[in-house]
Amino acid sequence: MLEHNNPNITEYHEYQKPLEMPEHLAFKPLTKATNQVTVRISGRHIHLCPADLYALFGPGYTLHKYKDLNQPGQFAAKETLTVVGPKGVIEGVRVLGPLRDKTQVEISGTDGYHLGVDPPVRDSGDLEGTPGIVLVGPKGAVNLKEGLILAATHIHMHTSDAERLNLRNGDRVQVLIDGERDLIFTKVLVRVSDKFNTEMHIDTDEANAAVIEDGDIVEIIGKFAPM
Ligand SMILES: [Zn+2]
């Protein structure tokens, strides 16, 4: 027990009560030392469904690969589109392949400010109730009813890494950016597949806030464990 004479200092033993942690801090520490993940910064981009691809580029059109992305099968296409919002326009927004069931436009909060829209933070594919946006291509325009999001921070994780870290698909983790400006991301979604390369995806606003660069290494320090 600590000895002191200051009545404002609580006796040490009174600190032994379990702490009531706010839910967003209820993380169980990971014990493995090898919990490092490479960061990839995602610029604004567009995933298209076949119908929207044809409306924008012409019937039967196919995307042309510009370069492979780190996730197997995913690629940046040569094709770009203009995104038109109520207050601004962004040209040259990259289309990513392959095609998807639903068109999804991922921008940063700063882009949203420029366009005059306020999309929510969502996991990829969770588009219900999200705002739409106008896309303009060389052969036409599409007025999306929904699909505009700020992509939630996530980690693609190979099955072997997930087993090593005792993580499962859908788990949420806490990630420490130990850099020029320390920052902790909470509730980062872990997506597990034997087709993934393990890496964390953040958008340009997040990268700027954390002062990190593409390829930097960050650390998973806890697993979300609600009480
Ligand atoms: Zn991703």
Residues whose N, C-alpha, C, O or C-beta is under 5 A from the ligand:
A	BS01	ZN	H201
